Amino acid sequence: MTLQTYNPDQLDRLTLRMLDLAAILRQMANRSREHGIADFPLHDKKALEWCINLEQWAQKTQADLEVRILQQKSDRRSRGASH
């Protein structure tokens, strides 16, 4: 994996891509209900694996961000105390 720096706007764009995918799946569920399709064959193994990997990635990334925030707060406090 390539490590890239992201600003809040880039995070928002990534989030919107994921929301678009979720919206497609929700639309499929609703269309299935509307048309009385009780079951629909779907190759889901890879998608479920990707979801697990994305969940783990998001949790690790969130934890990394929280560490960065705490470090920044600590740095600010130490600079404030030295003045």
Buried (B, 14 or more C-beta within 10 A) or exposed (E): EEEEEEEEEEEEEEEEEEEEEEEEEEEEEEEEEEEEEEEEEEEEEEEEEEEEEEEEEEEEEEEEEEEEEEEEEEEEEEEEEEE
